[in-house]
Amino acid sequence: MRKVARKSIDYYILPNKILCSVVGISFAERKYTTSGKIFAYSHLIVVIAAAGSMVVPQIMLVAVNWGDLKILTDTVILDSVIMMLLFVIKLGVGCVITTIAQYIFKLIYVVARRERAKRLYKELRSLWDSADDPEEMKSYEQFAYWGRICTLLVYTLGLWTIIIFTITAAIDYFTIDYTDNNNVKTRYLPFEVWYGTDVTESPKFEIAFFFQFVAAMMSCTGLWAIETSCMTTLLHVSGQFKLINTWISSIGIESDCESTDHCRNYLSNVEANLVKCIRHHQRVINVADEVNNLLTPIIFMQILTSGIEICLSGFAVIVNDRRAEFLKSVIYLAAITAQLCLWCYSGEILIQESQEIANIAYLNVPWYNLPPIYRRQLLLIILRSQKYCSVSGLTFQRLSFHTLTNVFNTAASYFTLLRQMQET
C-alpha cells in the first residue's frame, strides 16, 4: 500500500475513505469500469440488505408482541399502548430501530446525491492546496487532525457497542442457565428480533447469531462512515476560514510610510493580500453553502431522531434490571450521544471560525493607517463575515452547542413523560 504523506489531505481523511469504501460509498477520483460499477452497486445492495435484516425483524418483533400485550377490554386502550412502549424500551428495540432507520435514510440519500458529493470532495481537495507555506498550513491542518482523531475514536466506540452486545449474548449462550419449567438452555441473540420461526435450536441459533453480528458490524461501519465524513467536511471548511484569519493577521502596516518605492511596493503587497483574502473568503463561503445544501436533509433527520434515541436509551438504563442489559443500554446511550456531539461540535466550530474573520480584520489590522481604497477592501471582508456561515436542518435551527442543549432538553421532556406513564 502506498505511503501517504503527512502533509497531504489523504493522510487526514484516510480513516473516512476506508470506512466509506467498506460500505461501497467511496468518492475515488478514478473512473469506474462497467464491471467496477456492477461490483460497487452489488456491494451497496448487500449493505442495504444487511441494515434491513436488522430493522425488519425488530419491527416484526414489535408487531408480534403487540397482540400479546393488548388489553382484552376496550376501555383501557391507552394502558395497552403504555405497556407496549415499556416493553419496546426494555428490549432496546426502539433505540436500535430508530438508529438503523436513520442510517438507511442517510445511506440512500448519500448515494442519490453521489455526484454532488464528489464535486464537493474535489473542491475540498483543491482548497487544501491554497497555501504552500508550512506555517500557514498549520491553521487548517489542526482541524484536519481533530477530524481524523474524532473519526478513530467514535468508530472505536461504535465497535465496542457491537462487541458488548455480542459478548453479553455469547455469555448467555455458553453459561448453563436452566429455566424453572424445563431444562432448556436459554439463548439470546445480540439484538432482540423475530424471524418468523424459532431460532433457539442449533444450528439455527448459531447461523442467526453469526449473520446478525456481521450485519451489525456492516451497519455500524456504514453509519460512522457517513457521520464522520460529514463531520470531517465541516472541520475542513472551518480550517479554510482559519487560514483566512492567518492571512489577515500576517498583514503588517507601516504607520509612517512616506512616498518611496519601498512604501509603494509594500502597499501593493498589502492590496494583493487583501484581494487574495476576499477571493478566498468568497470561495469558502460558496463551499460552505454547498455543504449546507447537501447536508440539510441529513441534519434534519439527525436532530429529529436524536431526542427520541437519547430518551429511549436513557429510559432503558433505568428500566432494565439485568446487569447485561444495563451495560448494553449505557454504552448505546454513550454512542448516540457521541453521534450528536459530533454534529454540534463541528457546526459550532464552523460558526466561530467564520465569525472570527471580522474580529481579526478589525482588531489585528491597523486599518486607520491604510489608504481609503484598502479600507474599503477590508470593510468588505468585515461586512460579509458578520453574516456567519452555518449548517441547519430545514426548519430546525443552526447546528451548534445550543442545538445540543435543546435536544437534551427535548429528550428530558420525553423521559419525564415516560416516567409519569410508568408510575401511573
TANOR-V771997 format. One record per pair of residues at least 24 apart in sequence whose ideal C-beta (glycine too) atoms are under 7 Angstrom apart, sorted by the first residue. I is the first residue (numbers start at 1). GAP is how many residues later the second one is. D is the distance in whole Angstrom. If there is no record, write none. Layout:
BEGIN
i->I gap->GAP d->D
i->I gap->GAP d->D
END
This chain:
BEGIN
i->7 gap->130 d->7
i->9 gap->116 d->6
i->9 gap->119 d->4
i->12 gap->132 d->4
i->12 gap->133 d->7
i->12 gap->135 d->6
i->12 gap->136 d->5
i->13 gap->219 d->6
i->15 gap->133 d->6
i->15 gap->136 d->4
i->15 gap->137 d->6
i->16 gap->135 d->6
i->16 gap->209 d->7
i->16 gap->212 d->6
i->16 gap->213 d->5
i->16 gap->216 d->5
i->19 gap->136 d->7
i->19 gap->202 d->6
i->19 gap->205 d->6
i->19 gap->206 d->4
i->19 gap->209 d->7
i->20 gap->205 d->5
i->20 gap->209 d->6
i->22 gap->199 d->5
i->22 gap->203 d->7
i->23 gap->24 d->5
i->23 gap->195 d->7
i->23 gap->198 d->6
i->23 gap->199 d->4
i->23 gap->202 d->6
i->25 gap->85 d->6
i->25 gap->86 d->6
i->25 gap->200 d->7
i->27 gap->90 d->6
i->27 gap->91 d->5
i->27 gap->94 d->5
i->44 gap->67 d->6
i->47 gap->171 d->6
i->47 gap->175 d->6
i->48 gap->56 d->7
i->48 gap->59 d->7
i->50 gap->165 d->4
i->50 gap->168 d->4
i->50 gap->169 d->6
i->51 gap->49 d->6
i->51 gap->52 d->6
i->51 gap->53 d->5
i->51 gap->168 d->5
i->53 gap->162 d->5
i->54 gap->46 d->5
i->54 gap->137 d->7
i->54 gap->161 d->5
i->54 gap->162 d->7
i->54 gap->165 d->6
i->55 gap->42 d->6
i->55 gap->45 d->4
i->55 gap->46 d->6
i->57 gap->136 d->3
i->57 gap->137 d->6
i->57 gap->138 d->5
i->58 gap->35 d->5
i->58 gap->38 d->6
i->58 gap->39 d->5
i->58 gap->133 d->7
i->58 gap->134 d->7
i->58 gap->135 d->5
i->59 gap->38 d->7
i->60 gap->134 d->5
i->60 gap->136 d->7
i->61 gap->32 d->6
i->61 gap->131 d->6
i->61 gap->132 d->6
i->61 gap->133 d->4
i->62 gap->26 d->6
i->62 gap->31 d->6
i->64 gap->130 d->5
i->82 gap->339 d->5
i->86 gap->233 d->7
i->86 gap->336 d->6
i->89 gap->223 d->6
i->89 gap->226 d->5
i->89 gap->227 d->5
i->89 gap->230 d->6
i->90 gap->226 d->7
i->90 gap->229 d->5
i->90 gap->230 d->6
i->91 gap->101 d->4
i->92 gap->100 d->7
i->92 gap->224 d->6
i->92 gap->236 d->7
i->92 gap->237 d->6
i->93 gap->99 d->6
i->94 gap->218 d->5
i->95 gap->214 d->6
i->95 gap->217 d->5
i->95 gap->218 d->5
i->95 gap->221 d->7
i->95 gap->237 d->6
i->96 gap->95 d->6
i->98 gap->207 d->5
i->98 gap->210 d->6
i->98 gap->211 d->5
i->99 gap->210 d->6
i->99 gap->237 d->7
i->100 gap->119 d->6
i->102 gap->199 d->6
i->102 gap->203 d->5
i->103 gap->116 d->6
i->103 gap->119 d->6
i->103 gap->120 d->4
i->105 gap->196 d->6
i->106 gap->120 d->5
i->106 gap->192 d->5
i->106 gap->195 d->7
i->107 gap->115 d->6
i->107 gap->119 d->7
i->109 gap->188 d->6
i->109 gap->189 d->6
i->110 gap->116 d->6
i->113 gap->181 d->6
i->116 gap->178 d->6
i->117 gap->177 d->7
i->120 gap->170 d->6
i->120 gap->171 d->7
i->120 gap->174 d->6
i->123 gap->164 d->6
i->124 gap->109 d->7
i->124 gap->112 d->5
i->127 gap->113 d->5
i->127 gap->157 d->7
i->127 gap->160 d->7
i->130 gap->113 d->7
i->130 gap->150 d->6
i->131 gap->112 d->6
i->136 gap->107 d->6
i->136 gap->110 d->6
i->139 gap->100 d->7
i->139 gap->103 d->4
i->139 gap->104 d->5
i->139 gap->107 d->5
i->140 gap->99 d->3
i->140 gap->100 d->6
i->140 gap->102 d->6
i->140 gap->103 d->5
i->143 gap->92 d->4
i->143 gap->93 d->7
i->143 gap->95 d->5
i->143 gap->96 d->4
i->143 gap->99 d->7
i->144 gap->91 d->7
i->144 gap->92 d->6
i->144 gap->95 d->6
i->146 gap->89 d->6
i->147 gap->84 d->6
i->147 gap->85 d->4
i->147 gap->88 d->4
i->150 gap->78 d->7
i->150 gap->81 d->6
i->150 gap->192 d->7
i->151 gap->77 d->4
i->151 gap->81 d->7
i->154 gap->70 d->6
i->154 gap->74 d->6
i->154 gap->184 d->5
i->154 gap->188 d->6
i->155 gap->69 d->5
i->155 gap->73 d->7
i->157 gap->177 d->7
i->157 gap->178 d->5
i->157 gap->181 d->6
i->158 gap->62 d->5
i->158 gap->66 d->5
i->158 gap->177 d->6
i->159 gap->61 d->7
i->160 gap->171 d->7
i->161 gap->170 d->5
i->161 gap->171 d->6
i->161 gap->174 d->5
i->162 gap->54 d->5
i->162 gap->55 d->6
i->162 gap->58 d->5
i->164 gap->163 d->6
i->164 gap->164 d->6
i->164 gap->167 d->5
i->165 gap->25 d->4
i->165 gap->26 d->7
i->165 gap->163 d->6
i->166 gap->24 d->5
i->166 gap->47 d->6
i->168 gap->156 d->4
i->168 gap->159 d->7
i->168 gap->160 d->6
i->190 gap->26 d->6
i->191 gap->25 d->7
i->227 gap->112 d->6
i->227 gap->115 d->6
i->230 gap->65 d->6
i->230 gap->68 d->7
i->231 gap->111 d->5
i->231 gap->112 d->7
i->231 gap->115 d->5
i->233 gap->58 d->6
i->234 gap->57 d->7
i->234 gap->112 d->4
i->234 gap->113 d->6
i->234 gap->116 d->5
i->234 gap->157 d->7
i->235 gap->111 d->6
i->235 gap->114 d->6
i->237 gap->47 d->7
i->237 gap->50 d->6
i->237 gap->51 d->5
i->237 gap->54 d->6
i->237 gap->113 d->6
i->238 gap->111 d->5
i->238 gap->112 d->5
i->238 gap->115 d->4
i->240 gap->44 d->4
i->241 gap->43 d->6
i->241 gap->112 d->4
i->241 gap->113 d->5
i->241 gap->116 d->6
i->242 gap->111 d->5
i->244 gap->33 d->6
i->244 gap->36 d->6
i->244 gap->37 d->5
i->244 gap->113 d->6
i->245 gap->111 d->6
i->245 gap->112 d->6
i->245 gap->115 d->5
i->247 gap->26 d->6
i->247 gap->29 d->7
i->247 gap->30 d->5
i->248 gap->29 d->6
i->248 gap->109 d->7
i->248 gap->112 d->5
i->248 gap->113 d->5
i->248 gap->116 d->7
i->248 gap->117 d->6
i->249 gap->111 d->6
i->249 gap->115 d->5
i->251 gap->114 d->6
i->253 gap->112 d->7
i->253 gap->113 d->5
i->253 gap->116 d->5
i->253 gap->117 d->6
i->255 gap->111 d->7
i->255 gap->114 d->5
i->270 gap->104 d->6
i->271 gap->103 d->6
i->274 gap->100 d->6
i->274 gap->103 d->5
i->274 gap->104 d->6
i->275 gap->102 d->7
i->277 gap->104 d->6
i->278 gap->99 d->6
i->278 gap->102 d->6
i->278 gap->103 d->6
i->281 gap->76 d->7
i->281 gap->100 d->6
i->281 gap->103 d->7
i->285 gap->104 d->6
i->288 gap->62 d->7
i->288 gap->101 d->4
i->291 gap->100 d->6
i->292 gap->99 d->5
i->292 gap->100 d->7
i->295 gap->96 d->6
i->296 gap->96 d->7
i->296 gap->97 d->6
i->296 gap->98 d->6
i->299 gap->44 d->7
i->299 gap->92 d->6
i->299 gap->93 d->7
i->299 gap->94 d->3
i->299 gap->100 d->6
i->300 gap->93 d->4
i->300 gap->94 d->4
i->300 gap->96 d->6
i->302 gap->41 d->6
i->303 gap->90 d->5
i->303 gap->93 d->5
i->303 gap->100 d->7
i->303 gap->104 d->6
i->306 gap->34 d->5
i->306 gap->101 d->5
i->307 gap->100 d->5
i->307 gap->103 d->4
i->307 gap->104 d->5
i->307 gap->107 d->6
i->308 gap->106 d->7
i->309 gap->27 d->5
i->310 gap->26 d->6
i->310 gap->27 d->6
i->310 gap->98 d->7
i->310 gap->101 d->4
i->311 gap->100 d->4
i->311 gap->103 d->4
i->311 gap->104 d->5
i->314 gap->97 d->7
i->314 gap->101 d->6
i->315 gap->100 d->6
i->315 gap->103 d->5
i->340 gap->64 d->7
i->340 gap->67 d->6
i->341 gap->63 d->7
i->343 gap->56 d->6
i->344 gap->55 d->6
i->344 gap->56 d->6
i->344 gap->57 d->6
i->344 gap->59 d->5
i->344 gap->60 d->4
i->347 gap->43 d->6
i->347 gap->44 d->6
i->347 gap->51 d->7
i->347 gap->52 d->3
i->347 gap->53 d->5
i->348 gap->52 d->5
i->348 gap->53 d->5
i->350 gap->39 d->6
i->350 gap->40 d->6
i->350 gap->41 d->7
i->351 gap->37 d->5
i->351 gap->39 d->5
i->351 gap->47 d->7
i->351 gap->49 d->6
i->354 gap->31 d->7
i->354 gap->34 d->4
i->354 gap->35 d->4
i->355 gap->30 d->7
i->355 gap->33 d->4
i->357 gap->24 d->6
i->357 gap->28 d->4
i->358 gap->24 d->5
i->358 gap->27 d->4
i->358 gap->28 d->5
END
